[in-house]
Amino acid sequence: DTKLYITPSQLTTGGNAADETFSIILDKGEVYSVRSKEPKDFSGSKILSEQHPVAVFSGNVYAAIPEVPGASMDHIFEQSVPLRYWGQKFAVTAAEHSNYNIFRVTAVYDNTIVTVNGEEKAVLKKYESYEGDFMGSAWVETSRPTTCYSYFTSSGQNPPIKYNGKWINYGDPSMVY
């Protein structure tokens, strides 16, 4: 058995209030899903395992990045990086043929300074996120450990490319830690 303590950043479909910790017990091989009641961001939610390591996945079942009319929508899911592996220096790069790239930094400590390409962009509170966009690549540094992930944008956000003699729009949203 493994006891998990979960503190969601948003109201859950199971009725658990934002910023209030609840617990569950999982047996080996069991899975537990937590979803927000409204289509809101769960960044900043906390999960603590009392006995054994657990894998945490985050994502969205029907995402468009960014949310604009006509953008392709798809599910995005990635295994989250455990807190002990969070860092302070990140190189974020663009997808091939992309002209619009997005990244997000989430802090675990108050007063975390986010710098992008040498320019201070934000001072984050505990569990707060900063989202930015860039062309080509960017160097992100933070004053305290954070997690940083890139979003690849939906079709319609990038110029068409020629494929097998035809001009096509391309791109499904995705998230990469």
C-alpha positions in Angstrom: 0.0 0.0 0.0 1.0 3.6 -0.7 -0.7 6.6 0.8 -0.9 9.7 -1.4 -1.6 13.2 -0.2 -3.0 15.3 -3.0 -3.5 19.1 -2.9 -5.2 20.2 -6.1 -4.8 23.7 -7.4 -8.4 23.6 -8.7 -11.7 22.1 -7.7 -11.8 18.5 -8.8 -14.5 16.4 -10.4 -14.6 14.4 -7.2 -15.5 17.5 -5.2 -12.1 18.1 -3.6 -11.6 21.8 -3.0 -8.6 23.8 -4.3 -5.7 24.1 -1.9 -7.1 21.5 0.5 -5.2 18.2 0.9 -7.0 14.9 0.7 -5.5 11.4 0.8 -6.0 8.1 -0.9 -4.4 4.6 -0.6 -3.2 2.8 -3.7 -2.2 -0.9 -4.0 0.6 -2.0 -6.3 -0.4 -1.4 -10.0 -3.4 0.8 -9.2 -4.0 4.1 -10.9 -5.8 7.2 -9.6 -7.0 10.0 -11.8 -7.7 13.6 -10.7 -9.4 16.0 -13.0 -10.4 19.6 -12.7 -14.2 20.3 -12.5 -13.9 23.2 -14.9 -11.4 23.3 -17.8 -8.7 24.9 -15.8 -5.0 24.5 -15.3 -3.8 22.1 -12.6 -0.3 23.6 -12.5 0.8 24.0 -8.9 -1.0 20.9 -7.6 1.0 18.9 -5.1 1.3 15.1 -4.8 3.2 13.4 -2.0 3.7 9.7 -1.6 4.2 8.4 1.9 5.7 5.0 1.2 6.8 4.3 -2.4 7.7 6.3 -5.5 4.8 7.0 -7.9 4.6 8.3 -11.4 2.5 11.4 -12.0 1.2 12.3 -15.5 -0.3 15.6 -16.4 -2.0 16.8 -19.5 -5.2 17.7 -21.3 -7.6 15.5 -23.3 -8.6 18.1 -25.8 -6.0 20.9 -26.1 -5.3 23.6 -28.7 -2.1 25.6 -28.2 -2.8 28.4 -28.3 -6.6 28.4 -28.0 -7.6 30.1 -31.2 -10.4 29.3 -33.7 -9.4 26.7 -36.3 -6.5 25.3 -34.3 -6.1 21.6 -34.3 -6.9 19.9 -31.0 -5.4 16.8 -29.5 -4.6 15.2 -26.2 -1.3 16.1 -24.5 0.2 14.0 -21.7 3.6 13.7 -20.2 5.1 12.2 -17.1 5.9 14.9 -14.6 9.4 15.5 -13.4 9.9 14.8 -9.6 10.7 17.8 -7.5 14.2 16.6 -6.6 15.1 16.8 -10.3 13.9 20.4 -10.9 16.6 22.7 -12.1 17.5 26.3 -12.6 18.9 26.5 -16.2 17.0 25.4 -19.3 17.6 25.5 -23.0 14.2 25.6 -24.8 14.2 25.0 -28.6 11.6 25.2 -31.3 9.9 22.5 -33.3 11.1 22.3 -36.9 9.3 24.8 -39.2 7.6 26.4 -36.2 7.4 30.2 -35.9 5.5 30.3 -32.6 6.9 28.5 -29.5 5.6 28.5 -26.0 7.3 27.4 -22.7 6.1 27.4 -19.1 8.1 27.6 -15.8 6.5 26.5 -12.5 8.0 27.5 -9.2 8.0 25.6 -5.9 9.3 28.5 -3.8 8.2 32.1 -3.3 10.1 34.9 -4.9 11.5 32.8 -7.7 13.0 35.1 -10.4 12.6 33.9 -14.1 15.0 35.3 -16.6 14.8 34.6 -20.4 17.8 35.3 -22.6 19.2 37.5 -19.8 16.0 39.6 -19.3 14.0 39.3 -16.1 10.5 38.3 -17.0 8.7 37.4 -13.7 8.9 36.9 -10.0 6.9 33.8 -9.1 5.0 32.9 -5.9 5.1 29.3 -4.6 3.4 27.0 -7.2 2.8 29.9 -9.6 3.7 29.6 -13.3 5.1 31.9 -16.0 4.3 31.3 -19.6 6.4 32.9 -22.4 6.8 32.6 -26.2 10.0 32.7 -28.2 11.4 32.4 -31.7 14.1 29.8 -32.5 15.5 29.0 -29.0 15.7 30.6 -25.6 17.8 30.3 -22.5 15.7 30.3 -19.3 17.3 30.7 -15.8 15.6 30.8 -12.5 16.8 31.8 -9.0 15.4 28.7 -7.4 14.6 25.2 -8.7 11.7 25.1 -11.1 10.3 22.8 -13.8 10.3 24.0 -17.4 8.4 22.5 -20.3 7.8 23.4 -23.9 4.5 23.4 -25.8 4.5 22.6 -29.6 1.7 24.6 -31.2 -1.4 23.4 -33.1 -1.8 23.5 -36.9 -2.7 27.0 -38.1 0.0 28.6 -36.0 2.8 27.7 -38.3 3.3 28.5 -42.0 2.3 25.7 -44.4 4.9 23.3 -45.7 5.2 21.5 -49.0 4.7 17.7 -48.5 4.5 15.3 -51.4 3.9 18.2 -53.8 1.1 19.7 -51.8 1.0 22.7 -49.3 -0.3 21.5 -46.0 -0.9 22.9 -42.5 0.7 20.7 -39.9 1.1 20.4 -36.2 -0.6 18.8 -33.3 -0.2 20.3 -29.9 2.2 18.6 -27.5 4.0 19.1 -24.3 7.7 18.2 -23.6 9.5 18.4 -20.2 
